[in-house]
Amino acid sequence: MQAIIHAGAGDIAVLQLRNVPSPEPGPEQIRIGVRAAGLNRADILQRKGRYPAPPGWPAEIPGLEYAGEVESLGAGARRWRVGDRVMGLVGGGAHAEYVVVHQDETLAIPSGLTFTQAAAIPEAFLTAWDALVTRGRLQAGDRVLIHAVGSGVGTAAVQLARRLGATTVGTSRSAAKLEQARALGLDEAIDTSGGGFGARLSAPVNLILDVLGGPVLAENLEALAPRGRLVLLGFLQGPSAQVNLDPILRKRLEIVGSVMRTRVLTERIPLVSEFAARVAPWFSDPTTRGIRPIVGATFPFAAIGEAHQAMEEDRNFGKIVLVW
């Protein structure tokens, strides 16, 4: 099969499209013919040598999400049939023509969606759902602040929070992305190209989804209402902070860290099961006020370097998807 390989760590020059052996499904596993796959910040970090694949996943092939068709079944795999359209998350290996996964960590592609659209769902929507509902305990009527609202996770979180009855506040350094987010249901937009966000909040928030990290931690703590929750999903602006701890104690705040890639199978399966039951039907239901994957750009796998560059330059609103 063809796959994206990292020939060392570095800039986009280390990305190569090579022929490698196809993976074989083991017991209760399925092999999927990948038609499309999302590109994520984790793939950029892995290329730079800063985010290796967790144990059990291909160390040399990146890719955290896929959409395709079931191509073959391992011993005891009975949940799916050959030809079924599926999508899902993996710890690595999705930037290839085939990927092998456990049958219970795979989701059916909602009816009416293309493979390209489906490939934009798993990482963004599973992460957003887990952060909002499981980690963040979002309730109807809450105010939720979503940093980098034009990202894949951001565009998913806006739609899900709106569907759950929350008021959404989003930040971005791009006025154009904020306008696009408004079309998805963003209630309050804050342009951070000129500085911070706290002074422009109309009111404190109950929940924050943060991918920025240390430099905004102090401002996040001040922005939270009493008993507010901060779910940390990344630290694009840096991992370190020096802050006053008083707001955490005084307001009884919670800070929760969350990452998808390193979760073991016993953690992923319940999340996938919940998502399949509660969220996946929304993509096919015309009454759900526009729950849909947002594909900002597509690239052929042969143009993997261009795709990485587009992500590093923050050109995209929503997801970048790679297609065969």
TORFIBA-821600 format. One record per atom (N, C-alpha, C): x, y, z. Coordinates in steps of 0.02 Angstrom, whole numbers, plus 50000, padded with zeros to 5 digits. Layout:
<pts>
XYZ
...
</pts>
This chain:
<pts>
500424994150000
500005000050000
500445006250000
500155011949981
500495018249987
500345021450055
500835024850082
500755028050147
501225034050151
501035038850193
501465044450209
501965042150262
502605043250249
503135041150295
503545047250314
503755047450377
504215052650400
504925050050392
505305053250348
506015051350340
506425055650387
506345054450452
506665058550502
506195063950527
506455068350569
506065073850597
506305080450567
505825084850551
506025091250522
505455094750487
505625098450434
505125102250397
504765097750348
504375100650302
503955096650258
504365092250211
505005093650205
505435089550160
505505082350184
505355081050248
505425074150274
504815069850258
504295072850231
503685069150215
503765065650147
503645059150146
503715055250085
503115050650076
502925049650014
502405044749996
502765038549971
502695032950008
503065026849992
502605020849990
502855015549959
502515009049962
502775005250023
502315002850065
502494999050125
502024993050130
502194988050170
501744982250178
501074984250206
500544981150182
499874982450209
499794979050276
499444982250324
499334979150389
498824973550384
498894968450426
498424962850427
497994963150490
497334962150484
496904962450543
496984956350588
497034957550653
497064952150701
496374950450727
496324946650781
495674944850810
495264950950827
494634950950806
494154956250818
494354962850787
494804962650740
495004968750705
494734968650634
494714974650604
494504975350535
495024979550498
495104978150434
495534982250392
495094986750349
495254993150349
494854998150314
495245001050256
494935001150198
495215004650142
495075012150150
495595015950165
495515023050180
495385026950115
494845030750116
494685035050059
494885042350073
494845044350136
495025051150155
495245051050228
495655055950247
495915056250315
496025063550334
495865065250396
495975072050419
496705073250436
496905079550431
497565081850453
497465085650518
497905084350567
497845087450632
498505090450655
498455094850705
499065097850733
499545092550759
499265087050783
499705081650808
500145078950752
499905078850691
500305076550634
500895081350621
500775087850631
501315092750623
501845091550677
501615090650739
502085089650794
502475083150785
502135077850762
502475071550751
503015072250697
502855075850644
503345077050592
503965080550619
503875084850667
504425088650697
504795084750751
504555078550765
504885074450815
504675075950887
504105079350895
503895081550962
503285077950988
503015073150950
502405069750973
502385062750943
502775058150970
502795051350942
502135047650951
502025042750908
501425038650913
501435034650978
500865033551010
500845029451070
500985022151054
501165018151104
501305011051092
500725007551058
500895003151011
500384999150977
500155002050911
500375008250895
500185011350832
500805012450789
500735012750723
501325013650680
501725019850699
502365018850710
502795024350730
502985028950672
502975026150611
503225029850554
502675032650509
502045030550520
501485032850478
501025037150521
500955043650505
500515047950545
499785046950527
499355051150556
498645050950539
498215048450596
497755052650620
497355050950680
496625049550664
496405050450603
495705049250587
495625047350514
495105043650500
495015040850433
494275040350416
494135039550353
493485037550328
493595033050268
493225027550265
493325022850210
492835017150213
493035011450183
492615005550180
492964999650212
492564995550246
492844989350274
493064984950217
493704982850219
493994979050164
494094971750181
494234970150245
494304963150266
494204962650341
494044956550364
493874955350434
494374950550466
494584952050527
494994947350564
494564942050598
494894937150628
494534931750662
494074934550716
493454932550716
492984934550767
492684941450757
492854944950704
492574951550691
491914950750654
491364952150688
490694951050660
490254957250660
490494962650687
490074968650693
489964971950626
490454971550580
490424974950516
490464970050459
490244972150401
490294968250341
490774971650292
491064967650249
491494970550197
491074975250155
491324981150143
490974986250105
490624991450147
490554990350213
490244995350257
490655001750256
490305007450258
490635013950259
490745016050332
491365017150351
491525018450421
492025024150428
492075026650490
492555031950506
492785030950578
493315034250597
493535033450666
494195036750681
494385036150745
495015038750772
495515033050780
496145034750771
496685029950784
497265033650816
497735029950845
498325033050875
498855034650824
498765032450762
499235033650708
499085028850651
499375030150593
499315025550537
498765027050488
498375032450497
497805033650453
498005036850386
498605039450382
498825042550318
499135037150274
498715032350257
498915026650217
498295024050181
498415019550133
497845016750096
497435011850137
497745008950189
497385004250233
497585005650306
497105004650350
497235005150422
496854999550457
497144996850510
496834991450548
496624994050616
495994992650636
495734994950700
495314989450731
495174990150796
494714985650830
494004987250806
493604982050797
492934983050769
492494987650811
492614988050877
492184991950920
492374999250927
492925001350895
493115008450899
492955012050833
492545008950792
492375011650726
491655014050726
491535019450690
490875022350684
490615021750612
489965020650605
489665020750539
489635027950514
489785028950451
489725035650421
488985037450415
488785043150442
488085045150437
487855045550364
487235043750353
486965043750285
486995050750255
487135051050191
487145057350156
487815060850155
488315058350193
488965061550196
489455058050149
489885061850118
490425059150077
490995056750122
491465053050093
492045050950132
492445057050155
492485062150113
492855068150132
492535071550192
491875072150191
491535075150248
491615070950311
491555064350303
491615059850360
492295060250392
492815061050352
493495061350379
493605067550422
493165072450416
493215078550456
492845078050522
492545072350536
492145071650597
492525068950657
492875063250653
493085059750715
493485063850764
494055066650744
494475070250792
494125076450818
493825080350774
493515086650794
492905085550837
492445081350815
491815080650851
491875076250913
492265070950911
492355066950971
492715070951025
493225074651005
493585078851053
493125084151082
492745087551040
492295092851063
491745090051108
491455084451090
490925081451131
491195079351199
491765076051199
492065073851262
492235079851306
492515085151276
492705091051315
492095094751341
491585095551300
490995099151321
490575095351372
490445089151358
489945085351396
490255081151452
490745077051434
491045072451484
491495076251532
491975079951505
492455083551548
492165090151574
491795093651531
491565100351549
490875100751579
490485095351576
489815095051606
489375100951584
489385102351520
488995107951493
488255106851504
487915112151524
487195111951534
486855117351491
486235116151474
485855121251438
485855127651478
485965133251444
485995139651478
486695141851498
487175137351496
487875139151511
488155143651456
488665147451475
489065151151427
489725147551419
489905145951356
490525142351344
490975146451298
491605147051318
492105150751279
492535145651242
492575146451176
492945141751133
493515145551101
494125144151121
494705147351091
494855144251023
495155148150978
495305145850910
494675142850878
494145146850878
493485144450858
493465142350785
493945144650744
493945142750674
494295136150660
494555132850711
494885126350702
494365120850693
494605114750679
494155109150673
493765107950737
494115107650794
493775106750858
493325112650873
493555118650858
493155124550871
492505124650833
492525123050769
491905123050729
491425117550751
491705111950774
491275106650801
490975108750867
491375111850911
491135113750977
490585118950973
490645123750928
490115128750921
489455125450904
489455120850857
488835117650836
488545113250891
488975109450925
488725105050978
488465109051037
488835114251058
488615118251114
487945121651100
487885124151039
487245127251019
486685122251021
486815116150996
486305110950996
486105109051068
486565109651115
486425108051185
486145113751225
486025119451192
485685124951224
486135129951260
486775129951243
487245134551275
487335140851233
487575146151265
487775152251231
488515151551214
488705152951152
489385151751129
489765158251120
490385158351145
490845163851137
491475160951105
491735164251053
492315161551019
492855166851008
493485164651010
494035169150995
494405166850932
494685171650898
495105170350840
495495176650824
496075175850793
496465181550770
496245183750700
495745180250672
495505181750604
494785183950606
494655190150585
493965192550582
493545188450533
493865186250478
493495182250429
493265175650459
493695172450499
493505166150530
492945167150581
492965172750616
492425174150663
491755174850628
491755178150570
491135178850532
490885172050509
491345167750488
491135161050467
490865157050526
491155158150585
490915154650644
490215157150664
490085163450652
489415166150667
488885162350626
489065160550565
488595156850523
488445149950551
488885147350594
488775140850626
488395141450692
488265147650713
487895148650775
488275152050830
488875154550816
489265158050868
488885164350889
488785165050955
488395170750980
488815176950992
489425175951015
489855181651034
490555180451006
490795184950964
491445184150931
491945189150958
492555186750973
493075191151000
493705190450957
493885195850925
494485196050883
495085197450927
495545192650931
496135193250975
496765195350937
496675197750876
497265199750838
497625205650870
497265209550910
497575215350941
497715214551015
497625208451042
497755207551113
497305202251144
497175203051208
496805198051247
496055198251234
495695194151273
494985193351263
494565195151323
494865195051383
494475195551444
494075201951450
494375207651431
494035214051438
493435214651392
493405210551341
492865211051292
492315205851302
492385201651353
491845197051369
491245200851397
490655199251373
490065202651398
489865200251468
490085194351487
489935191451552
490405185551563
490505183451626
490915177451639
490625171351604
491045166251596
490845160051563
490875154251612
490475149151598
490465143251641
490965137951621
491155138051557
491605132851530
492045135951477
492685133951477
493155136051426
493475129951394
493485129651328
493875124751291
494485128251264
495075126251289
495685129951273
496195125651238
496445128051181
496995124751145
497615129151144
497585134951177
498125139751173
498665138651226
498455137251288
498935135351339
499155140951385
499785140551407
500045144651461
499935152051456
500075155351400
500015162651396
499315165351411
498795161351403
498115163851416
497815160951480
498205157151518
497925153851577
497645158851627
498035164051643
497805168951692
497155172151669
497115173951606
496515177151580
495925172251580
496055165951566
495535160851571
495245160451641
495675160351691
495445159651760
495015165651780
495205171551758
494815177551774
494145177451737
494125174451677
493515174451637
492985169551662
493185164651702
492725159451725
492275162051782
491655160051779
491185161451833
491335156751892
491075158151952
491165153452007
490955146351988
491375141552008
491285134451994
491335133051919
491695137251883
491805136251812
492315130751799
492325128351736
492775122951717
493195125051656
493835123551660
494295124651605
494535117851580
494395116251517
494625110051487
495195111751440
495795109351457
496395110851418
496505105351367
496485107251303
496555102451248
497215102951211
497595108251226
498235109251192
498565115551217
499165116951191
499515123051211
499905125851152
499535128051102
499835130551041
500275136651053
500125140451105
500515146451120
501045145251173
501105139051197
501625137551246
501355133651306
501765129351336
501545125051391
501645127951461
501955133851467
502135136451533
501745142751550
501615143551615
501265149451639
501455150851711
501465157251729
501545159351799
500935163451816
500505160751860
499865163851873
499725164351948
499255168651964
498995169252031
498485163652042
498585159552092
498135153952104
497485155952140
497455162052163
496875164252202
496205162952167
496125164452101
495465163252071
495245155952075
495715151252072
495535144152074
495195142552141
495485145052196
495205143652262
494575147852275
494625154152260
494075158752276
493435156952238
493515155052175
492925153452133
492795145952128
493205141952162
493125134652161
493135131952089
493645133852053
493695132051982
493995125051974
493855122151916
494135115651897
494545116451833
495145113451832
495565113251772
495665106051754
495455104151694
495465097151672
495865096651608
496335092051607
496705090651546
496395084951507
496415085251441
496115080051400
496505079251335
496625072951316
496945071451253
496645064951226
496565064451162
496255058451132
496775053151113
497335055251087
497785050551053
498045045051098
498175046551161
498485041551205
497975037351242
497335038151230
496835034051265
496865026851241
496805022351288
496825015251271
496145013051246
496115007051219
495505004551187
494915004651235
495025002751298
494475002551346
494195009451361
494575014751346
494315021551354
493975023951290
494245021851233
493965024251169
493295021051154
493215014751169
492595011251150
491975014451182
491965015951248
491365019151276
491215025951245
491735029851230
491625036351198
491325035451129
491585030851090
491325029551023
490595027151027
490455022851075
489775020351084
489285025951101
489485030351147
489055035951166
488955040651107
489485042051071
489445046551013
488985043650960
489035037150947
488615033950897
487885034450915
487725033850980
487035033951001
486745040951005
487155045751029
486875052351045
487015057650992
487585057450959
487795062850915
487745061150841
487965055150823
487995053350752
487325054450716
486745052950748
486115054050712
485985061350694
486305066050729
486195073150715
486435075150645
486935071650620
487205073450555
486715071850498
486245067350510
485765065450459
485065068150472
484985071850527
484325074350547
484255081750526
483795083350482
483735090250458
483495095150511
483275092750569
483025097250621
483565099250671
484185097350659
484705098550710
485065105150702
484805109650664
485095116350657
485815116250632
485935112150583
486565112550547
487165109250577
487085103450610
487665099750634
487995096550573
488595098750557
488915096250497
489675097050503
490045092550472
490775093450471
490965099250426
491455103050447
491675108850410
492355107250377
492345106350312
492955104950274
493205111450245
493785113750269
494055120050246
494465119450183
494785113650175
495205112550116
495335105150108
495435102950046
495625096050032
496265096049991
496665090950002
497285090049965
497365082649948
497625080949890
497805073949878
498385071949923
498425065549940
498975063349982
499655064949952
499685065149886
500325066649853
500545073749868
500085078149890
500255085049907
500275086049983
500505080950019
500505081150091
500895087150118
501445088950086
501845094650108
501455101150105
501065102050051
500655108050044
500125108250098
499845102450115
499325102250168
499625104250235
500215101550251
500545103450314
500685110950316
500915113650261
501065120750258
500435124950269
499885122950238
499255126550246
499035126650319
499125121050354
498925120750424
499395125150466
500035124750454
500505128750493
500405136250482
500145138150425
500015145250411
499305147250431
498935142650462
498255144150486
497795146750432
497855143850372
497445146250317
496735143650318
496625138150352
495985134650346
495485136650401
494855136850382
494305137150430
493995130250431
494005126850488
493775120050491
494355115250477
494195109550448
494675104150440
495035104250373
495645101850373
496005100050312
495945092550304
495735090350246
495635083250233
496065081050174
496385075250182
496795072150130
496395066750095
496455066250030
496065061349992
496525057449946
496345051149934
496705046949886
496415048049817
</pts>
